[in-house]
Amino acid sequence: MTTLNRQIVLASRPQGEATAANFRLQEVPVPELQEGQVCVRHHYLSLDPYMRGRMNESKSYAQPQPLDEVMIGGTVGEVVASRHPKFSVGDAVVGMGGWQEYSVVDATIPGMLRKVDTRQIPISHYLGAVGMPGVTAWYGLVKIIAPQAGETVTVSAASGAVGSAYGALAKARGCRVVGIAGGAEKCDYVVRELGFDACIDYRAHADYLSLAKALKQACPNGIDGHFENVGGMVLDAVMLRTNAFARIAMCGMIAGYDGAPLPMANPALILVNRMKIEGFIVSEHMAVWPEALQELGGLVASGKLRPRETIAQGLASAPEAFLGLLKGRNFGKQLVKLI
Ligand SMILES: NC(=O)c1ccc[n+]([C@@H]2O[C@H](COP(=O)([O-])OP(=O)(O)OC[C@H]3O[C@@H](n4cnc5c(N)ncnc54)[C@H](OP(=O)(O)O)[C@@H]3O)[C@@H](O)[C@H]2O)c1
């Protein structure tokens, strides 16, 4: 009997803000398996900010998402059929299955599908803290900021998938960790649940000078390292509080993903404070993934990192959940539960 697969494809490119009309739901049969292929039934689909950049035609570090093709995305699920000797029915796996209920994967290509151990770590965390977002936090902190114990480090979008992992990793290195997040509820969670030393609600500040004042209180010794996820006012405020030889890991600029310009208020501070500012893309640093995943898995398994998730139900909810992520409506890692 043919199994039907529901998929969401990119129907059109956004003009300015992305909308639900840019996506289309379609139904197609799951194809017959060829030798070396594995069929995965997805349990969770990951929604990530980078997907917004790929919806545009313009060239970036990643190729644009082709029109009328399944939206790209990380997935976890179980093998339901296999014609590859290393994968058996029932195996829990992580891959890039996209916005659909099933994927057929050529498992002979290295890195396409990875088995995961769900005995101590829930499968969904392999899309968040013990997956790409966690490794992103690890790379920026360990390889770019490289903090010493006792230094003060900060992060924007602190309650999110990347930000929450960053906090646990920085605490494990003996840093003072200060988050910046949108709203009192998120800030409360960042301090109480994630163990940050302080968290500042940027929405309570009308401009970057006011936010910088609050940062001065939370970071009495200045800022030695910063991990930027947002850009704009948040980055401007942090720049004012940086110490000499501060390091900034440029991870994301979500405040500008829908096209808003993000001018920098005081670029001269880069020189004045002899700062190192380095952008990075986590998928270009595959060599560090095993080490990073091992540390992150240990933090989750030991309860030192308790990541929060926002879970939308069913494939059809993915576009609205994704648009919400771009507006900060998610609280922690944004997922879509498919079964
Ligand atoms: N360089 C890389 O390789 C790489 C890899 C993964 C992720 N990233 C980047 O890392 C960042 C965080 O990703 P994530 O997956 O952990 O997402 P996330 O933090 O779980 O969710 C995004 C968060 O960004 C904040 N946000 C959304 N729109 C905003 C706006 N217009 N202005 C200010 N803040 C806004 C919201 O938090 P608040 O409510 O707290 O503002 C929202 O919850 C993103 O910029 C992403 O592109 C980069």
Ligand as a Chemical Component Dictionary entry (heavy atoms), coordinates in Angstrom:
data_LIG
# 
_chem_comp.id                   LIG 
_chem_comp.type                 NON-POLYMER 
_chem_comp.pdbx_formal_charge   0 
_chem_comp.three_letter_code    LIG 
# 
loop_
_chem_comp_atom.comp_id 
_chem_comp_atom.atom_id 
_chem_comp_atom.alt_atom_id 
_chem_comp_atom.type_symbol 
_chem_comp_atom.charge 
_chem_comp_atom.model_Cartn_x 
_chem_comp_atom.model_Cartn_y 
_chem_comp_atom.model_Cartn_z 
_chem_comp_atom.pdbx_ordinal 
LIG N1  N1  N 0  26.018 31.373 12.466 1  
LIG C1  C1  C 0  25.467 30.164 12.548 2  
LIG O1  O1  O 0  26.023 29.160 12.113 3  
LIG C2  C2  C 0  24.132 30.037 13.222 4  
LIG C3  C3  C 0  23.597 28.785 13.555 5  
LIG C4  C4  C 0  22.393 28.725 14.259 6  
LIG C5  C5  C 0  21.730 29.894 14.600 7  
LIG N2  N2  N 1  22.253 31.086 14.226 8  
LIG C6  C6  C 0  21.606 32.355 14.624 9  
LIG O2  O2  O 0  21.492 32.348 16.032 10 
LIG C7  C7  C 0  20.397 33.164 16.410 11 
LIG C8  C8  C 0  19.536 32.420 17.414 12 
LIG O3  O3  O 0  19.004 31.273 16.791 13 
LIG P1  P1  P 0  18.092 30.252 17.603 14 
LIG O4  O4  O 0  17.867 29.097 16.731 15 
LIG O5  O5  O -1 18.654 30.053 18.951 16 
LIG O6  O6  O 0  16.711 31.054 17.700 17 
LIG P2  P2  P 0  15.937 31.382 19.059 18 
LIG O7  O7  O 0  16.802 32.253 19.886 19 
LIG O8  O8  O 0  15.423 30.127 19.639 20 
LIG O9  O9  O 0  14.712 32.212 18.524 21 
LIG C9  C9  C 0  14.893 33.450 17.937 22 
LIG C10 C10 C 0  14.828 34.549 19.019 23 
LIG O10 O10 O 0  15.357 35.738 18.463 24 
LIG C11 C11 C 0  14.735 36.826 19.087 25 
LIG N3  N3  N 0  14.189 37.695 18.032 26 
LIG C12 C12 C 0  13.390 37.387 17.064 27 
LIG N4  N4  N 0  13.116 38.452 16.284 28 
LIG C13 C13 C 0  13.741 39.455 16.825 29 
LIG C14 C14 C 0  13.811 40.817 16.484 30 
LIG N5  N5  N 0  13.211 41.314 15.421 31 
LIG N6  N6  N 0  14.529 41.573 17.269 32 
LIG C15 C15 C 0  15.135 41.051 18.338 33 
LIG N7  N7  N 0  15.114 39.756 18.685 34 
LIG C16 C16 C 0  14.405 38.982 17.933 35 
LIG C17 C17 C 0  13.589 36.318 19.938 36 
LIG O11 O11 O 0  14.015 36.277 21.277 37 
LIG P3  P3  P 0  13.673 37.497 22.256 38 
LIG O12 O12 O 0  12.195 37.450 22.462 39 
LIG O13 O13 O 0  14.459 37.207 23.463 40 
LIG O14 O14 O 0  14.081 38.730 21.526 41 
LIG C18 C18 C 0  13.409 34.917 19.417 42 
LIG O15 O15 O 0  12.850 34.079 20.385 43 
LIG C19 C19 C 0  19.701 33.559 15.124 44 
LIG O16 O16 O 0  20.118 34.853 14.758 45 
LIG C20 C20 C 0  20.201 32.552 14.115 46 
LIG O17 O17 O 0  20.157 33.019 12.789 47 
LIG C21 C21 C 0  23.426 31.178 13.543 48 
# 
loop_
_chem_comp_bond.comp_id 
_chem_comp_bond.atom_id_1 
_chem_comp_bond.atom_id_2 
_chem_comp_bond.value_order 
_chem_comp_bond.pdbx_ordinal 
LIG N1  C1  SING 1  
LIG C1  O1  DOUB 2  
LIG C1  C2  SING 3  
LIG C2  C3  SING 4  
LIG C2  C21 DOUB 5  
LIG C3  C4  DOUB 6  
LIG C4  C5  SING 7  
LIG C5  N2  DOUB 8  
LIG N2  C6  SING 9  
LIG N2  C21 SING 10 
LIG C6  O2  SING 11 
LIG C6  C20 SING 12 
LIG O2  C7  SING 13 
LIG C7  C8  SING 14 
LIG C7  C19 SING 15 
LIG C8  O3  SING 16 
LIG O3  P1  SING 17 
LIG P1  O4  DOUB 18 
LIG P1  O5  SING 19 
LIG P1  O6  SING 20 
LIG O6  P2  SING 21 
LIG P2  O7  DOUB 22 
LIG P2  O8  SING 23 
LIG P2  O9  SING 24 
LIG O9  C9  SING 25 
LIG C9  C10 SING 26 
LIG C10 O10 SING 27 
LIG C10 C18 SING 28 
LIG O10 C11 SING 29 
LIG C11 N3  SING 30 
LIG C11 C17 SING 31 
LIG N3  C12 SING 32 
LIG N3  C16 SING 33 
LIG C12 N4  DOUB 34 
LIG N4  C13 SING 35 
LIG C13 C14 SING 36 
LIG C13 C16 DOUB 37 
LIG C14 N5  SING 38 
LIG C14 N6  DOUB 39 
LIG N6  C15 SING 40 
LIG C15 N7  DOUB 41 
LIG N7  C16 SING 42 
LIG C17 O11 SING 43 
LIG C17 C18 SING 44 
LIG O11 P3  SING 45 
LIG P3  O12 DOUB 46 
LIG P3  O13 SING 47 
LIG P3  O14 SING 48 
LIG C18 O15 SING 49 
LIG C19 O16 SING 50 
LIG C19 C20 SING 51 
LIG C20 O17 SING 52 
# 
